[in-house]
Amino acid sequence: MAIRTGKQYIEGLRDTREVWYDGKRVDDVTAFPELEAAIGAVARLYDLQHDPAHREVLVADSPELGEPVGRAFEIPRTPEHLALKREAYMTCARSNCGMVGRSPDFLNVMLAALAAKRSFFAEGGEARADAVVGYYEHVARNDLFLTHALLDPQLDKGLLRHQQSDPGICLRVTGETSEGIVLNGIKRIATAAPYADEILVWPFPPTFQPGEEDYANVFAIPMATPGLKTVCRPSFANYGAARDYPLSSRFDEMDATVVFEDVLVPWERVFVYKDIKLLNRMYRESRMRELTAHQTNARLEVKLGFVYALINRLAEAQGLAGRPEIMEMLGEAAVRLEVVRSTTRSAEQQAEVDAENGVIYPDLFALQAGRALGPIYYPELINMVRRMGGGALVQLPVSMDEFDSPVGPAIEQALRGADVSGQRKTQLLKLAWDLCGSEFGARHELYEKNYAGERSALMAGIQREYGRKQACLDYLDEFLEGL
């Protein structure tokens, strides 16, 4: 059933999943107002694969599976594959202005990366390696939408998981049968969990210590698995017209906590089992980082480009675009966009084939620049939106329909811009408020600041692994010796 439509995706959500919102169980997520917009945004991504204008980029012929699959599932083996994957990521991101951070392509490429490194998982046994590859094939053939859950509840950070006052809060194995493993506990910030098909669980960060073996598991299960509860945060979606809430009415992703109560995971869905050493190495040695950062940086490029364009239009609407200080600010925004844009293309140009599996991987160090700078650049551009919006952001009409009301002429006069109508300027300001003033916008700023993980750990990791460090040191040492 490869290459699903949006309708098929939505129909697949009508199952026995247990989703909770505001203390009440959701009977049908597809008919629940707080989730409808997010589901619709994902459905449109599935429909894009059937659009003749995009199908060649979004669909790939898979030699591994012998049938067409979504481009993100493709295991890249040539530079052309990498370029097409980037274009596919950007095509998907453009359909939602880069605002859907956990679109299907993100987990799809992560799963492809895991399957491409079968030999790594074989260190835990051939059955575990077979499980990873078999699961990848299952998801790709059925074009499923995955979410993932990495983080434990925020407990006493000075103690290990098994040392907490209640060792059962963090997700752990509590039983084992011939059919599989039994898990109990909690994972948090599973974005899109209420309307995903399945969930991939692996603990992060990879800093497990002796005594935490019961918590060191990687597996995947359907969201409708018995005993799995999904608890939603408050919705940040606005239900008004799209022109009043251009982004929050259409693209609010739901974040959730997932609770496991005697959940049985079949052995064929278990990829790492109680293996601290293997789990601590997985993030790096599965090489998922190269392929997932390729996707996240491409999405961020689209998002930054969208915000950059808005800053320009706001400046023009106020007749300020030619002022030196505004041009300087716009130039700063353009530089930030270009830096992120260059990370994916530089990584592709410096890509190397892994002799072990024949897969071509984009350069990690170029991609890490985007991961490190994106959490800084996005908030900086949002602050530019605030600067250009100024006080007008808090003096907007309740609805764009007011321009057609008896007070419409007065509103038009009050909000008129430089060579643009009050209605046009108000539309820009409505969009700006969604980005910088609404709960939706606040969530996105927080997301971009934190999605790459805790910053000090990220930067320390970059320094620890920086592959061009020695060449720089050698150059300096040679210079010093020449003195």
C-alpha positions in Angstrom: 0.0 0.0 0.0 2.9 2.3 -0.7 2.4 6.1 -1.3 -0.7 6.8 0.7 -3.1 9.7 0.1 -4.2 12.1 2.7 -7.6 10.4 2.9 -6.0 7.0 3.5 -3.8 8.5 6.3 -6.8 10.0 8.0 -8.8 6.8 7.7 -5.9 4.9 9.4 -6.3 7.1 12.5 -9.8 5.8 13.2 -8.6 3.0 15.5 -8.5 2.1 19.2 -5.8 4.6 20.3 -6.2 6.1 23.7 -5.8 9.9 23.5 -6.6 12.2 26.4 -7.3 15.9 26.3 -8.3 18.0 29.3 -9.0 14.9 31.4 -11.4 13.4 28.8 -10.8 10.6 26.3 -11.0 11.6 22.7 -13.3 9.2 20.8 -12.1 10.0 17.3 -9.0 12.2 16.8 -10.0 12.9 13.2 -13.1 14.7 14.4 -11.6 16.5 17.4 -11.3 20.2 16.9 -8.0 20.7 18.7 -6.3 18.2 16.3 -8.1 18.7 13.0 -5.7 21.4 11.7 -2.6 19.4 12.5 -4.1 16.3 10.9 -5.1 18.3 7.8 -1.5 19.6 7.5 -0.1 16.1 7.5 -2.8 14.8 5.1 -1.8 17.5 2.6 1.8 16.2 2.7 0.6 12.8 1.7 -1.5 14.3 -1.1 1.6 16.2 -2.4 3.1 12.8 -3.3 0.3 12.3 -5.8 0.6 15.8 -7.3 2.2 15.5 -10.8 4.1 18.7 -10.1 5.9 17.1 -7.1 5.7 13.4 -7.5 9.1 13.0 -9.3 10.8 14.7 -6.3 8.7 13.2 -3.5 8.6 9.6 -4.7 11.6 7.3 -5.3 12.1 3.8 -6.7 13.6 1.7 -3.9 15.9 -1.1 -5.0 15.8 -2.5 -1.4 12.0 -2.8 -1.5 11.4 -3.2 -5.3 8.6 -0.6 -5.3 8.1 3.2 -5.1 8.4 4.8 -1.7 8.4 8.3 -0.2 11.7 10.0 -1.0 12.6 10.3 2.7 12.6 6.5 2.9 15.2 6.3 0.2 18.7 5.1 1.4 21.0 7.5 -0.5 23.8 6.1 -2.5 24.7 8.9 -5.0 25.1 12.7 -4.7 22.0 13.0 -6.8 20.0 11.1 -4.2 21.1 13.6 -1.5 20.1 16.6 -3.7 16.7 15.1 -4.4 16.1 14.3 -0.8 16.8 17.9 0.1 14.4 19.1 -2.5 11.8 16.8 -1.2 12.3 18.0 2.3 11.9 21.6 1.2 8.9 20.8 -0.9 7.2 19.4 2.2 8.3 22.3 4.3 7.0 24.9 1.8 3.5 23.5 2.1 3.4 24.6 5.8 6.0 27.5 5.8 8.4 25.3 7.7 6.1 25.3 10.7 5.5 21.5 10.9 8.7 20.5 12.6 7.8 16.8 13.0 6.5 16.1 9.5 6.6 12.5 8.3 9.8 12.9 6.4 11.8 13.5 9.6 11.2 10.1 11.2 11.1 8.4 7.8 14.7 9.4 7.1 15.7 8.5 10.7 14.3 5.0 10.2 16.1 4.7 6.8 19.4 5.6 8.6 18.9 2.9 11.3 18.1 0.2 8.6 21.2 1.3 6.6 23.3 0.4 9.6 22.1 -3.1 10.2 25.6 -4.2 11.2 25.5 -1.9 14.2 22.3 -3.4 15.6 23.7 -6.9 14.9 26.1 -6.4 17.7 23.0 -6.9 20.0 22.1 -10.1 18.1 21.0 -10.9 14.6 17.4 -10.9 15.7 17.7 -7.2 16.7 19.2 -6.3 13.4 16.5 -8.2 11.5 13.9 -6.3 13.6 15.3 -2.9 12.6 15.4 -3.8 8.9 12.0 -5.5 8.9 10.4 -2.5 10.7 11.9 -0.1 8.2 10.5 -2.2 5.3 7.1 -2.3 7.0 6.8 1.4 7.5 8.1 2.3 4.1 5.8 -0.1 2.3 2.8 1.2 4.1 3.9 4.8 4.1 3.3 5.3 7.8 3.6 8.4 9.8 5.9 8.0 12.9 6.5 10.1 15.9 9.2 9.5 18.5 9.6 9.9 22.2 13.1 10.4 23.7 12.9 12.3 27.0 12.2 11.2 30.5 10.1 13.2 32.9 12.0 16.1 34.5 12.8 14.5 37.9 15.9 14.9 40.1 18.6 15.5 37.6 21.3 14.7 40.1 20.2 11.1 40.3 20.2 8.3 37.7 16.9 6.8 36.6 17.0 3.8 39.0 18.0 6.1 41.9 14.9 8.3 41.7 12.4 8.2 44.7 10.1 6.3 42.3 12.3 4.3 39.9 9.1 3.4 38.0 8.4 6.8 36.6 10.9 6.7 33.8 10.1 4.1 31.1 11.6 0.7 31.8 11.2 -3.0 31.2 9.2 -4.7 33.9 8.7 -8.1 32.4 9.7 -10.4 29.6 7.7 -13.2 27.8 8.2 -15.4 24.8 6.1 -12.8 22.9 8.1 -9.7 23.8 8.9 -7.3 26.6 6.6 -5.5 28.9 7.1 -1.8 29.7 5.8 0.7 32.2 6.6 4.3 32.7 6.5 7.7 31.0 8.1 9.5 28.1 7.4 13.2 27.3 7.3 15.6 24.4 6.1 13.2 21.8 5.2 15.7 19.1 2.3 14.5 16.8 1.7 11.4 19.0 -2.1 11.8 19.0 -2.3 11.6 15.2 0.8 9.5 14.3 0.4 5.9 13.1 3.3 4.5 15.3 5.9 5.7 17.8 9.6 5.0 17.9 11.0 5.1 21.4 14.7 5.5 22.2 16.1 7.2 25.3 18.1 10.4 25.0 20.6 11.8 25.8 22.9 8.7 25.4 24.5 8.9 28.8 23.3 5.7 30.4 25.2 4.4 33.4 25.5 0.9 35.0 22.3 0.1 36.9 20.1 1.7 34.2 19.9 -1.4 32.0 16.1 -1.8 32.4 15.7 1.7 30.8 18.1 1.1 27.9 15.6 0.0 25.2 14.8 1.0 21.6 11.5 -0.2 20.1 8.5 0.8 18.0 4.8 0.1 18.4 1.5 1.3 16.9 -0.2 4.2 18.7 -3.3 1.9 19.2 -1.3 -0.6 21.3 -3.2 -1.6 24.4 -1.9 0.1 27.6 -0.4 3.1 25.7 -2.0 6.4 26.8 -1.3 9.7 25.0 -1.9 12.9 27.1 -2.1 16.1 25.2 -0.9 19.6 26.2 -3.3 22.5 25.6 -3.9 23.3 22.0 -2.4 26.4 20.6 -4.6 26.3 17.5 -7.0 29.1 16.7 -10.3 28.3 15.1 -10.9 31.5 13.2 -10.5 32.2 9.5 -7.1 31.5 8.0 -6.6 35.2 7.2 -7.0 36.1 10.9 -4.8 33.3 12.1 -2.6 32.5 9.1 -0.4 29.9 10.8 -2.0 28.9 14.1 -5.3 28.0 12.4 -3.5 25.5 10.2 -0.2 24.2 11.5 -0.3 23.8 15.3 1.5 20.5 16.1 0.3 18.8 19.3 2.9 17.7 21.8 2.1 14.9 24.2 3.2 12.8 27.1 3.0 9.0 26.5 2.2 6.7 29.4 3.0 3.0 29.2 0.9 0.7 31.5 1.9 -3.0 31.0 2.5 -2.4 27.3 3.7 -5.5 25.4 6.2 -4.9 22.7 6.7 -7.9 20.4 10.3 -9.1 19.9 10.2 -8.2 16.2 9.7 -4.5 17.3 12.6 -4.5 19.8 15.8 -3.0 18.3 18.0 -2.5 21.4 17.3 -4.4 24.6 18.8 -3.6 28.0 22.1 -2.7 26.3 23.7 0.4 27.8 26.9 0.3 25.7 25.0 -0.1 22.4 22.4 2.5 23.3 25.1 5.1 24.2 26.7 4.6 20.8 23.5 4.5 18.7 23.1 8.2 18.1 26.6 8.5 16.7 27.4 5.2 15.2 24.0 4.6 13.4 24.8 7.8 11.6 21.3 9.0 11.9 22.5 12.5 12.7 23.8 13.1 9.2 20.6 12.1 7.5 18.2 13.7 10.0 20.1 17.0 10.2 20.0 17.1 6.4 16.2 17.2 6.7 15.9 19.5 9.7 18.3 22.1 8.2 16.4 22.0 4.9 13.1 22.6 6.8 14.7 25.4 8.8 15.9 27.1 5.6 12.3 27.3 4.4 11.1 28.6 7.8 13.8 31.3 8.0 13.2 32.3 4.4 9.5 32.8 5.2 10.2 34.9 8.3 12.9 36.9 6.3 10.3 37.7 3.6 7.8 38.9 6.2 10.4 41.2 7.8 11.0 42.7 4.3 7.3 43.2 3.6 6.7 44.9 7.0 9.6 47.3 6.3 8.1 48.1 2.9 4.6 48.6 4.3 6.0 51.3 6.6 8.2 53.0 4.1 11.3 52.0 6.0 13.0 49.5 3.7 15.5 52.0 2.4 16.7 53.4 5.7 20.3 52.4 6.5 19.6 50.9 9.9 16.7 48.8 8.5 18.8 47.7 5.5 21.4 46.6 8.0 18.9 44.6 10.0 17.5 43.0 6.8 21.1 42.2 5.7 21.7 40.5 9.0 18.6 38.4 8.5 19.7 37.5 4.9 23.1 36.4 6.2 21.5 34.1 8.8 19.3 32.6 6.1 22.2 32.1 3.8 24.3 30.4 6.5 21.6 27.8 7.2 21.0 27.4 3.4 24.7 26.7 2.9 24.8 23.9 5.5 22.9 21.4 3.4 24.6 22.2 0.1 28.0 22.2 1.7 27.3 18.9 3.4 26.2 17.4 0.1 29.3 18.7 -1.7 31.5 17.1 1.0 29.5 13.9 1.3 31.4 10.6 1.5 30.4 7.0 0.9 30.6 4.7 3.9 32.5 1.7 2.7 30.7 -0.6 5.2 27.3 -0.2 3.7 27.7 1.8 0.4 25.5 4.7 1.7 26.5 8.3 1.0 26.3 10.5 4.0 26.3 14.3 3.9 29.1 16.0 5.9 28.2 16.0 9.6 30.3 19.0 10.5 28.7 21.3 7.9 25.2 20.2 9.1 26.2 20.7 12.8 26.7 24.4 12.0 23.0 24.6 11.2 22.0 22.7 14.3 24.1 25.0 16.4 23.1 28.3 14.8 19.4 27.6 14.1 18.4 27.9 17.8 20.1 31.4 17.8 19.0 32.6 14.4 15.3 31.9 14.5 14.7 33.9 17.8 16.8 36.7 16.3 14.6 36.9 13.2 11.4 36.8 15.4 12.8 39.7 17.3 13.2 41.5 14.0 9.5 40.8 13.3 8.6 42.4 16.7 10.8 45.4 15.9 9.1 46.0 12.5 5.6 45.4 13.9 6.0 47.7 16.8 2.9 48.9 18.6 0.7 48.1 15.6 0.9 44.5 16.7 -1.4 45.2 19.6 -3.9 47.4 17.8 -5.3 45.0 15.2 -8.9 44.4 14.2 -10.6 41.4 15.8 -11.2 40.1 12.3 -10.3 40.9 8.8 -14.1 41.0 8.1 -14.2 44.3 9.9 -12.9 46.0 6.8 -16.4 45.2 5.3 -18.2 46.5 8.3 -19.6 50.0 9.0 -16.3 50.9 10.7 -14.2 49.5 7.9 -13.3 52.9 6.4 -12.0 54.1 9.7 -9.9 50.9 10.2 -8.6 51.3 6.7 -7.4 54.8 7.4 -5.9 53.9 10.8 -3.8 51.0 9.4 -2.9 52.3 6.0 0.7 51.8 5.1 3.2 53.3 2.7 1.9 52.5 -0.7 -0.1 49.6 0.7 -3.7 49.5 1.8 -4.7 49.2 5.4 -6.1 45.8 4.7 -2.8 44.5 3.1 -0.8 45.9 6.0 -3.2 44.4 8.6 -2.8 41.0 6.9 1.0 41.2 7.3 0.5 42.2 11.0 -1.9 39.3 11.6 0.8 37.0 10.3 3.5 38.7 12.3 1.4 38.3 15.5 0.9 34.6 14.9 4.7 34.3 14.7 5.8 36.5 17.6 2.8 37.2 19.9 0.6 34.1 20.0 0.9 30.9 22.0 1.6 29.2 18.7 4.5 31.6 18.0 5.9 31.2 21.5 5.8 27.4 21.2 7.8 27.6 17.9 10.4 29.9 19.3 10.9 27.5 22.2 10.9 24.6 19.8 13.7 26.0 17.7 15.7 26.9 20.7 15.6 23.4 22.1 15.0 20.8 19.4 18.7 20.2 19.0 19.1 19.5 22.7 20.8 21.3 25.5 23.2 23.8 24.0 26.3 23.3 26.1 26.2 19.5 25.5 25.7 20.1 21.7 28.6 22.5 21.5 30.9 20.2 23.6 30.0 17.3 21.3 30.8 19.3 18.2 34.2 20.2 19.7 34.8 16.6 20.8 34.1 15.1 17.4 35.2 17.9 15.1 36.9 16.0 12.3 38.8 18.9 10.9 40.3 19.9 14.2 43.6 18.0 13.7 44.2 19.5 10.3 43.9 23.0 11.9 46.3 22.0 14.8 48.8 20.5 12.4 48.8 23.7 10.3 49.4 25.8 13.4 52.1 23.5 14.7 53.9 23.6 11.4 53.9 27.4 11.4 55.3 27.4 15.0 58.0 25.0 14.1 59.0 27.2 11.1 59.7 30.1 13.5 
